[in-house]
Amino acid sequence: MEVFVNLKNLFLSVWDKGILGIDIGQILIGLGIFLIFLIFRGLISKLIIKKLELISKRTTNKLDDTFVKAMVGPARFLPVVLGFFFASYYMTFNEETRSFVDTINRTLITILLFWIIHQIIEPISYILSGLDKILTRELIGWIIKSLKILIFILGAAAVLELWGIKIGPIIAGLGLFGVAVALGAQDLFKNLISGILVLVEKRFKMGDWILVEGTIEGIVEKIGFRSTTIRKFDKSLAIIPNFQFAENAVINVSQTTNWLISWIITLQYDTTVDQLKNIRDQIEKHIAENDDYDKKVGLAVRVDKFSDSSIDMYVRCFTKTNSWSEWLKVKEKLAIEIKQIVEKNKASFAFPSQSIYVEKK
């Protein structure tokens, strides 16, 4: 019997002293409290969040959909924070352990707060998308990414401070490291600044057809921090460093309002003055009466000069369309019309020629 009494006393001693001075009863109740909040976490996921998602889908505004989606993670983490907080404050700790547990509670709350701030940035990006006349979509994307990185760094710094890790020396060390990196990565920063200037000045956007003189021509597929991806017309992909767009002239072909047709028509020297006048007037009349051309921008059909083997007539006009494929069709029709006018007036096109005179002795 004495053995059983000793076992009973030992069991009660362990029950009372428990772990880290906390009796087993408190630990079990604390775990029960934490478990209740975990069950509540499941209810949040299955009932509350799904209900909010259904409500947001009924509206035409996508802002509430974005907000609900962004808050799913923090909402599921909140019961964990509350569960640990109430469970830990139910249990009795010694002073040292209480300090440690309080630090964990502060850490969890800090993570939750910075997580919420981080997630709120996504709905803000949806609001900023309405400012596309001021900010480009790519620039908004850069701002959002930068803000998210900044929030993450600040959150990490706050957590480190809670655990007594001073971030001042770390920042100083990173500053020296940053100077060393900057000296060895000047091209990287040059490309980064150039990319920001491209977005701020709205030189081009994704989907634009651009021409960088002496460098590249194609469709912009992506504008990155360091480089821009361009799909060339042979379907090959080119990655161009952003500084190229700062140091070279960039022609945004997609922003063309009126496509230009500029030709020199060469006529033979045996063309009479009347033929020249008739050809000039008929070409000008055709362009002036055709709705394919924008006469307000400019129209010129004139005898230009006497070349070595031809009389040159200058034709210059602008199409109304800003579509490249439509411009090709209009240009083709004009070329055919000019040929018919020249033939109707019984004149001929000149071609480069050279006369050789042989002197007989």
C-alpha positions in Angstrom: 0.0 0.0 0.0 2.9 2.3 0.7 4.0 2.0 -2.9 0.6 3.2 -4.1 0.6 6.1 -1.7 4.1 7.1 -2.9 2.9 6.9 -6.5 -0.2 9.0 -5.7 1.9 11.6 -4.0 4.4 11.6 -6.9 1.5 12.0 -9.4 0.0 14.9 -7.4 3.4 16.5 -7.1 3.9 16.4 -10.9 0.3 17.6 -11.4 0.8 20.6 -9.1 4.3 21.5 -10.3 3.6 20.6 -13.9 6.0 22.1 -16.5 7.9 25.3 -15.8 6.1 25.7 -12.6 2.6 25.5 -14.2 0.3 22.8 -13.0 -1.0 20.3 -15.5 -4.6 21.4 -15.0 -3.8 25.0 -16.1 -1.9 23.6 -19.1 -4.8 21.5 -20.2 -7.3 24.3 -19.7 -4.9 26.6 -21.7 -4.7 24.1 -24.5 -8.5 23.8 -24.4 -8.8 27.6 -24.8 -6.4 27.6 -27.7 -8.2 24.7 -29.3 -11.6 26.6 -29.1 -10.0 29.5 -31.0 -8.7 27.1 -33.6 -12.2 25.7 -34.0 -13.4 29.3 -34.3 -10.7 29.8 -37.0 -12.3 27.0 -39.0 -15.7 28.6 -38.6 -14.3 31.9 -39.9 -12.9 30.2 -43.0 -16.1 28.2 -43.8 -18.8 30.7 -42.8 -17.8 34.3 -42.4 -15.2 34.6 -45.2 -17.3 32.6 -47.7 -20.3 34.7 -46.8 -18.4 37.9 -47.4 -17.1 36.5 -50.7 -20.6 35.7 -51.9 -21.8 39.2 -50.9 -18.8 40.9 -52.7 -19.5 38.8 -55.9 -23.0 40.3 -56.1 -21.7 43.8 -56.5 -20.3 45.3 -59.7 -17.4 46.9 -57.9 -14.3 44.8 -57.8 -12.8 46.7 -54.9 -14.7 44.8 -52.3 -13.7 41.5 -54.0 -10.1 42.5 -53.8 -10.4 43.6 -50.2 -12.1 40.4 -49.0 -9.5 38.3 -50.8 -6.7 40.2 -49.3 -8.0 39.9 -45.7 -8.5 36.1 -45.9 -5.0 35.3 -44.5 -5.0 37.8 -41.6 -8.6 36.8 -40.7 -7.5 33.2 -40.3 -4.4 34.2 -38.3 -6.4 36.4 -35.9 -7.9 33.4 -33.9 -4.4 32.0 -33.4 -3.2 35.3 -31.9 -6.3 35.6 -29.7 -6.1 31.9 -28.7 -2.5 32.1 -27.6 -3.1 35.4 -25.8 -6.1 34.2 -23.7 -4.5 30.8 -23.1 -1.2 32.3 -21.9 -2.9 34.8 -19.6 -5.0 32.1 -18.0 -1.8 30.2 -17.0 0.4 31.4 -14.1 4.1 31.9 -15.0 7.1 33.0 -13.0 8.5 36.4 -13.9 11.1 35.3 -16.4 8.7 32.9 -18.2 5.9 35.6 -18.2 8.3 38.0 -19.9 9.1 35.5 -22.6 5.4 34.7 -23.2 4.6 38.4 -23.4 7.2 38.8 -26.0 5.6 36.0 -28.0 2.2 37.7 -27.7 3.7 41.0 -28.9 5.4 39.3 -31.8 2.2 37.6 -32.9 0.2 40.9 -32.7 3.0 42.7 -34.6 3.0 40.1 -37.3 -0.8 40.4 -37.6 -0.8 44.2 -37.8 1.9 44.4 -40.4 0.3 41.5 -42.4 -3.0 43.5 -42.4 -1.1 46.6 -43.6 0.7 44.5 -46.3 -2.6 43.1 -47.5 -4.4 46.4 -47.6 -1.9 47.6 -50.2 -3.5 45.3 -52.8 -6.9 47.0 -52.7 -5.1 50.4 -52.7 -3.6 49.3 -56.1 -7.1 48.8 -57.4 -8.0 52.4 -56.4 -4.8 53.7 -58.0 -5.6 52.0 -61.2 -8.3 54.7 -61.7 -5.4 57.2 -62.0 -4.2 55.8 -65.2 -4.1 59.2 -66.8 -1.5 60.3 -64.2 0.2 57.0 -63.4 0.8 54.2 -65.8 -0.2 50.6 -64.9 3.4 49.6 -64.8 4.4 52.4 -62.5 1.5 51.5 -60.2 2.8 48.0 -60.1 6.3 49.2 -59.2 4.9 51.4 -56.4 2.8 48.5 -55.0 5.8 46.1 -55.0 8.0 48.8 -53.3 5.4 49.4 -50.6 5.1 45.7 -49.9 8.8 45.3 -49.6 9.0 48.3 -47.3 6.2 47.0 -45.1 7.9 43.6 -44.9 11.2 45.2 -43.9 9.6 47.4 -41.2 7.7 44.4 -39.8 10.8 42.3 -39.6 12.6 45.2 -37.9 9.8 45.6 -35.4 9.9 41.9 -34.5 13.7 41.9 -34.1 13.4 44.9 -31.8 10.9 43.0 -29.6 13.5 40.2 -29.1 16.2 42.7 -28.2 18.0 42.6 -31.5 19.2 46.1 -32.2 18.7 46.9 -35.9 20.9 50.1 -35.8 24.2 48.2 -36.3 22.5 46.0 -38.9 21.4 49.1 -40.8 24.9 50.6 -40.6 26.4 47.3 -41.9 23.9 47.2 -44.7 24.7 50.8 -45.5 28.4 50.0 -45.9 27.4 46.9 -47.9 25.1 49.1 -50.0 27.9 51.5 -50.9 30.1 48.6 -52.0 27.3 47.2 -54.1 26.5 50.6 -55.6 30.1 51.0 -56.7 30.0 47.7 -58.4 26.5 47.9 -59.7 26.3 51.3 -61.3 24.7 49.9 -64.5 21.9 48.3 -62.4 21.0 51.6 -60.8 21.3 53.4 -64.1 18.8 50.9 -65.6 16.5 51.2 -62.6 16.4 55.0 -62.8 15.9 54.9 -66.5 13.0 52.5 -66.1 11.3 54.8 -63.6 11.7 57.7 -66.0 10.1 55.7 -68.8 7.1 55.0 -66.6 6.8 58.5 -65.1 7.2 60.2 -68.5 4.9 57.7 -70.2 7.2 57.2 -73.1 5.5 53.9 -73.9 3.5 51.1 -72.2 3.0 47.4 -72.6 1.5 46.6 -76.0 3.0 49.7 -77.8 5.0 49.4 -81.0 8.3 51.3 -80.5 11.4 52.0 -82.5 14.7 52.8 -80.7 17.0 54.1 -83.4 19.9 51.8 -84.0 18.8 49.4 -81.3 15.4 47.7 -81.6 11.9 47.8 -83.1 9.0 45.7 -81.9 6.1 45.4 -79.4 6.6 46.0 -75.7 5.7 43.0 -73.7 7.1 43.8 -70.2 8.7 46.8 -68.5 10.8 45.6 -65.6 13.0 47.2 -63.0 16.2 46.6 -64.9 15.2 45.9 -68.5 12.3 45.9 -70.9 11.1 42.9 -72.9 10.3 43.6 -76.6 8.9 41.1 -79.1 10.5 41.8 -82.5 8.5 41.4 -85.7 10.3 38.1 -86.5 8.8 36.8 -83.2 12.2 36.7 -81.5 12.3 38.1 -77.9 14.8 40.9 -77.0 15.7 42.0 -73.5 16.8 45.6 -73.6 18.5 47.4 -70.7 16.4 50.4 -69.6 19.3 52.9 -70.0 19.0 52.5 -73.8 15.6 54.3 -73.7 17.2 57.2 -71.9 20.3 57.5 -74.1 18.6 57.0 -77.5 15.6 58.5 -79.3 12.5 56.4 -78.8 9.7 56.6 -81.4 6.4 55.3 -80.2 4.8 54.2 -83.4 1.6 53.2 -81.7 1.0 56.9 -80.9 1.0 57.9 -84.5 -2.1 59.9 -85.3 -1.7 60.1 -89.1 0.5 58.0 -91.2 2.6 59.8 -93.8 2.9 59.0 -97.5 5.9 60.8 -99.0 7.0 59.9 -102.5 9.1 61.2 -105.3 7.6 60.3 -108.7 10.1 60.3 -111.5 8.9 61.2 -115.0 10.8 61.1 -118.3 12.3 64.3 -119.7 10.1 64.1 -122.8 7.0 64.7 -120.7 5.4 68.0 -121.8 4.5 70.9 -119.6 0.7 70.1 -120.1 1.2 66.5 -119.2 3.1 67.5 -116.0 0.3 69.9 -115.0 -2.5 67.4 -115.8 -0.7 64.6 -113.8 -0.1 67.0 -110.9 -3.7 68.3 -110.8 -5.3 64.8 -111.2 -3.2 63.3 -108.4 -4.0 66.3 -106.1 -7.7 66.1 -107.0 -7.8 62.3 -106.2 -6.3 62.9 -102.8 -8.4 65.9 -102.0 -11.7 64.2 -102.8 -10.9 60.9 -101.1 -12.0 60.4 -97.5 -8.9 58.2 -96.8 -6.7 61.3 -96.4 -6.6 64.1 -93.8 -6.3 67.3 -95.8 -6.1 69.4 -92.6 -2.7 67.9 -91.7 -1.1 68.7 -95.0 -1.3 67.9 -98.8 1.4 68.7 -101.4 1.7 67.6 -105.0 4.3 69.7 -106.9 6.9 69.4 -109.6 10.0 69.3 -107.4 13.2 69.3 -109.4 15.1 68.2 -112.5 17.3 65.2 -111.6 20.0 63.6 -113.8 17.6 61.3 -115.6 14.1 62.5 -114.6 11.7 65.3 -113.8 10.8 64.7 -110.1 7.3 65.3 -108.8 6.8 65.4 -105.0 3.7 63.8 -103.4 3.1 64.2 -99.7 -0.1 63.5 -97.8 -1.4 62.0 -94.5 -3.9 59.2 -94.0 -6.8 59.5 -91.5 -6.2 56.1 -90.1 -3.6 55.4 -87.4 -3.5 51.7 -88.2 -0.4 50.5 -89.9 -2.2 47.8 -91.9 -4.9 50.2 -93.1 -2.2 52.7 -94.1 -0.6 50.0 -96.3 -4.0 49.5 -98.1 -4.4 53.3 -98.6 -0.9 53.6 -99.9 -1.4 50.7 -102.3 -4.5 52.3 -103.8 -2.8 55.6 -104.2 0.2 54.0 -106.0 -2.2 52.2 -108.4 -4.1 55.5 -109.0 -0.9 57.4 -109.8 0.2 54.8 -112.3 -3.2 55.0 -114.0 -3.1 58.8 -114.1 0.4 58.8 -115.7 -0.6 56.2 -118.3 -3.9 58.0 -119.1 -1.8 61.2 -119.8 0.4 59.1 -122.1 3.5 59.8 -120.0 6.1 57.4 -118.7 8.0 56.9 -115.5 11.7 57.5 -115.7 14.5 55.2 -114.5 18.1 55.9 -113.8 20.0 56.0 -117.1 23.2 57.2 -118.6 23.9 58.3 -122.1 27.3 57.5 -123.7 28.5 59.5 -126.6 31.2 58.0 -128.8 33.2 60.5 -130.7 34.4 59.3 -134.1 37.7 60.5 -135.4 
